[in-house]
């Protein structure tokens, strides 16, 4: 009975391992026995004592413990081998230690690193060439700029030299024209003097002619008619009587040569000649009209304008003189003291 039971337990050992010798072991054994064929499964005496069942359960527990210990030892050995492999690979990853796949991956990584290093070197070389070409281009541009500046400086110097030469030539031409003009003027003056001397001699000869008396009579008649028309006058200078043309106040004002207004605007300081001091004590300014007679002190040499053209005034003749009266300018007949013409507010 015990032998048959042990044989059935050998067939159901895997079931006993998972059930771990519990009370269900007997039930499992019974089910296993019922599963056997009829020839190999003898009848079981359930009335036999339970001692044999307990002995088989103890044997199964011992085998299970042995299998567990063997599994743990094999697992520990695998862990030790894995640790040794890791140490060897980290310390000396050569072809003898590394497996073929790891070796190929390592070689691939080495090749990639080498390729990256080569690409970096080529990139650095290309960058250096670019910078070198850029620096060379900059140097060439700077040299070209210097050459252009130098050429521009040379052109400017040439232009200045040409301008100086042109100015010198123009100055020489002006000097030559001035010299030629002076020579022509001297020739004209000499010719005029010769003509005047010839005319004087001719006049003296003419006076000796027979019709000299008739000429004088005609001249006297013409002057008398001019006196009567108011165009001429006579004055006595202490030695003789002199004929003169009567002053015309409107003719000279229409002449642009005597535009003293515009000339004064451009030369203001010239018309500022200082304070006026009256020749007579206690005399005050009065606006004098044409026809008034002045005392001789007002047209003495102290108040006479000797250079009328300096103030763009017309030249005087005969008994007429330009004199200053305060800020006015008067044309006075110095033999009669009569005011012939007047310009008010002439000076500043």
Number of C-alpha atoms within 10 A of each C-alpha: 11 12 9 14 18 16 11 21 24 13 14 17 14 13 15 23 16 11 13 16 19 11 11 12 22 17 10 16 22 16 13 16 22 15 11 13 9 10 6 10 15 14 11 13 8 8 6 11 8 10 9 14 18 13 11 18 19 13 11 19 15 11 12 18 12 12 12 12 12 12 12 12 12 12 12 12 12 12 12 12 12 12 12 12 15 15 12 14 16 11 9 12 17 14 12 9 14 18 12 11 9 15 16 13 11 15 12 12 12 12 12 12 12 12 12 12 12 12 12 12 12 12 12 12 12 12 12 12 12 12 12 12 12 12 12 12 12 12 12 12 12 12 12 12 12 12 12 12 12 12 12 12 12 12 12 12 12 12 12 12 12 12 12 12 12 12 12 12 12 12 12 12 12 12 12 12 12 12 12 12 12 12 12 12 12 12 12 12 12 12 12 12 12 12 12 12 12 12 13 12 12 12 12 11 10 13 14 11 10 9 10 11 12 10 12 12 10 11 12 12 11 11 15 13 13 14 16 10 9 10 14 16 17 14 15 11 11 6 6 7 10 12 14 16 14 17 18 11 12 9 8 15 14 10 10 10 13 17 15 18 12 11 16 18 10 10 13 11 11 13 16 13 10 10 9 11 11 15 15 10 7 6 9 8 9 8 9 17 14 13 12 11 15 16 13 12 13 20 23 13 11 12 20 19 18 14 13 16 13 13 19 17 18 16 13 14 11 18 20 23 24 26 22 20 25 21 18 16 21 26 24 26 20 19 13 14 20 18 21 21 20 20 15 14 11 19 20 15
